[in-house]
Amino acid sequence: LSMIVRSFIDLFNVPTPWNETLWIPMMVKVEYLGEMLTIYHVILGLEILFSASSFSSIMTSLLLGWKNKMLHPNLMIIVSAVNGFYLFSLLARFLQMVYESRSIVFEGFYTFPIPWLVLIRCTAYFNLLLFFTAVLIERVFATLLIIDYEKYTRIHISISISSLSFSISFAVAFLLIFKQLNPILLALFLLFINVISVVLFFLLLRYNKRLKTTKCFSSPSLTYCLSIRAQVKENIRTMNLLRIGGLVLVSAILLLVPSLLLIPYLFEYDISMIQISTASFNALASFVALSASLTFSLSFEQYRRNFIPHCCTNKIYTTEWTRTWNRERAERETRRHFEEIYKIWNGDAP
């Protein structure tokens, strides 16, 4: 096992001509910038600002998500796994900036830990691109296993989905870095996967809404029947929450997919222009991550209520009329639920 691990590490550490140049799309070589060094510093400052802001935004969103239980625990595991690894990749990027600025002396771009920092970042990007697909798979299990999904929680499903998504992302990033994957075909495949995931997500949401109106699986147990109905409503509520935020997140991340098409053409330009293009891509990626995280978080009412309660929430000031209206509505809802329970108990309704 140690020999396998050591040989795997040597793939990065052995200095070869192709290994030295493959990090250009993800690593800026300051010595080749020349007169464009000032432009690079401006771009790097913007990237630091965007990355630090997205780090705090994502961290706050995760803490509020677990505290307020905005999503089902299985979904929160997937969201936390994807965003947590992206936060780790941001830390790797900050360390990479230190190497780029030559604050730390190193022998070459093939030496440890620079290749690993690039691999972590690439893996995080591909993991984000597969995020909505992972959510779709989890919701499919929540629909198929609706009878006991809520009862047994089935956390192992979310852990398995997160592990599979990470493994695929790591393998794709590794193969892309070592030029064993065509970037153009990979970009088209990722675009296809995300579009199909969005379409299937809406079809699954429609199926859950139709399932809500069907008979209660011919179950004679009242508690069993009501539990299934509650789980269907939970599926619909969760998918409605993810619908807007997921679309925005997928659309924002897909803006980075065309950048993979530029990788084969970067080597045809001047070396200083390649470095500026690389720095611009890094800044663009951090800006897209910040915009997507903020938009995704603001799609949840609990998040808006905590940060901008006077602007983006529908705040209703309590009056005597609203208190009376709410009390009467609660009484009507209670009577309606008891009537449904009596009908189900007597076998007169689904």
CORFEN-V745488 format. One record per backbone hydrogen bond with DSSP energy under -0.5 kcal/mol. CO is the residue of the C=O (numbers start at 1). NH is the residue of the N-H. E is the energy in kcal/mol with one decimal. If there is no record, write none. Layout:
co	nh	e
CO	NH	E
CO	NH	E
//
This chain:
co	nh	e
1	5	-2.4
2	6	-2.5
3	7	-2.5
4	8	-2.0
5	9	-2.2
6	10	-2.0
7	11	-0.8
8	11	-0.6
9	12	-1.5
9	13	-1.8
10	14	-2.3
14	16	-0.6
16	20	-1.8
17	21	-1.2
18	22	-1.3
21	24	-1.6
23	26	-1.2
23	27	-1.6
28	30	-0.8
29	32	-1.5
30	33	-1.8
30	34	-0.5
33	36	-1.7
34	37	-1.1
35	38	-0.5
36	40	-2.0
37	41	-1.9
38	42	-1.9
39	43	-2.3
40	44	-2.7
41	45	-2.1
42	46	-2.0
43	47	-2.2
44	48	-2.3
45	49	-2.0
46	50	-2.7
47	51	-2.8
48	52	-2.5
49	53	-2.0
50	54	-2.6
51	55	-2.2
52	56	-2.0
53	57	-2.4
54	58	-2.7
55	59	-2.1
56	60	-2.2
57	61	-2.3
58	62	-2.3
59	63	-2.1
60	64	-2.5
61	65	-2.4
62	66	-2.1
63	67	-2.1
64	68	-2.8
65	69	-0.7
65	70	-1.5
72	75	-0.5
72	76	-2.5
73	77	-1.7
74	78	-1.4
75	79	-2.7
76	80	-2.6
77	81	-2.3
78	82	-2.4
79	83	-2.4
80	84	-2.4
81	85	-1.9
82	86	-1.7
83	87	-2.3
84	88	-1.8
85	89	-2.1
86	90	-1.8
87	91	-1.7
88	92	-1.9
89	93	-2.1
90	94	-2.3
91	95	-2.0
92	96	-2.1
93	97	-2.1
94	98	-1.2
95	99	-1.4
96	100	-2.5
97	101	-2.3
98	103	-1.9
98	104	-0.7
99	102	-1.4
108	111	-1.4
111	114	-1.3
111	115	-0.6
113	117	-2.2
114	118	-2.1
115	119	-2.2
116	120	-2.3
117	121	-1.9
118	122	-2.6
119	123	-2.4
120	124	-2.1
121	125	-2.2
122	126	-2.3
123	127	-2.2
124	128	-1.9
125	129	-1.9
126	130	-1.2
128	131	-1.3
130	134	-2.1
131	135	-2.2
132	136	-2.3
133	137	-2.2
134	138	-2.1
135	139	-2.2
136	140	-1.9
137	141	-2.0
138	142	-2.0
139	143	-1.5
140	144	-2.9
141	145	-2.7
143	146	-1.0
145	148	-0.7
145	149	-1.6
148	152	-2.4
149	153	-1.0
152	154	-3.2
154	157	-1.1
154	158	-0.7
155	159	-2.2
156	160	-2.3
157	161	-2.5
158	162	-2.6
159	163	-2.3
160	164	-2.6
161	165	-2.5
162	166	-2.2
163	167	-2.4
164	168	-2.5
165	169	-2.2
166	170	-2.6
167	171	-2.4
168	172	-2.6
169	173	-2.5
170	174	-2.5
171	175	-2.5
172	176	-2.5
173	177	-2.3
174	178	-1.7
175	180	-3.1
175	181	-0.6
176	179	-1.5
181	183	-0.6
182	186	-2.4
183	187	-2.4
184	188	-2.2
185	189	-2.3
186	190	-2.4
187	191	-2.2
188	192	-2.3
189	193	-2.6
190	194	-2.2
191	195	-2.1
192	196	-2.5
193	197	-2.1
194	198	-2.0
195	199	-2.1
196	200	-2.7
197	201	-2.0
198	202	-1.8
199	203	-1.9
200	204	-2.4
201	205	-2.1
202	206	-2.2
203	207	-2.1
204	208	-2.1
205	209	-1.9
206	210	-2.1
207	211	-2.3
208	212	-1.4
209	213	-0.6
210	213	-0.8
211	214	-0.9
215	217	-2.0
216	219	-1.8
221	225	-2.1
222	226	-2.5
223	227	-2.0
224	228	-1.8
225	229	-2.1
226	230	-2.3
227	231	-2.0
228	232	-2.3
229	233	-2.2
230	234	-2.0
231	235	-2.4
232	236	-2.3
233	237	-2.6
234	238	-2.5
235	239	-2.4
236	240	-2.3
237	241	-1.8
238	242	-2.0
239	243	-1.2
240	244	-0.8
241	245	-0.8
242	246	-2.7
243	247	-1.9
244	248	-2.2
245	249	-2.4
246	250	-2.8
247	251	-2.5
248	252	-2.5
249	253	-2.5
250	254	-2.3
251	255	-0.5
252	255	-0.9
253	256	-2.0
254	258	-0.8
256	259	-0.8
256	260	-0.5
257	260	-1.8
257	261	-0.5
258	261	-1.0
258	262	-0.5
259	262	-1.0
260	263	-0.9
262	265	-0.7
262	266	-1.2
263	266	-0.8
263	267	-0.6
265	268	-1.2
266	269	-1.4
270	274	-1.9
271	275	-1.5
272	276	-1.9
273	277	-2.3
274	278	-2.2
275	279	-2.4
276	280	-2.5
277	281	-2.3
278	282	-2.1
279	283	-2.1
280	284	-2.7
281	285	-2.6
282	286	-1.8
283	287	-2.1
284	288	-2.7
285	289	-2.1
286	290	-2.0
287	291	-2.6
288	292	-2.7
289	293	-2.3
290	294	-2.2
291	295	-2.4
292	296	-2.6
293	297	-2.1
294	298	-2.6
295	299	-0.8
297	300	-1.8
300	304	-1.9
301	305	-2.7
302	306	-1.3
303	307	-1.4
304	308	-2.5
308	311	-1.0
308	312	-1.6
313	315	-1.6
315	317	-0.5
319	323	-2.3
320	324	-2.1
321	325	-2.9
322	326	-2.7
323	327	-2.0
324	328	-2.5
325	329	-2.5
326	330	-2.3
327	331	-2.0
328	332	-2.3
329	333	-2.6
330	334	-2.3
331	335	-2.4
332	336	-2.4
333	337	-2.3
334	338	-2.1
335	339	-2.2
336	340	-2.1
337	341	-2.2
338	342	-2.4
339	343	-2.2
340	344	-2.5
341	345	-2.6
342	346	-2.1
343	347	-0.6
343	348	-2.5
343	349	-0.9
344	347	-0.7
350	216	-0.7
//
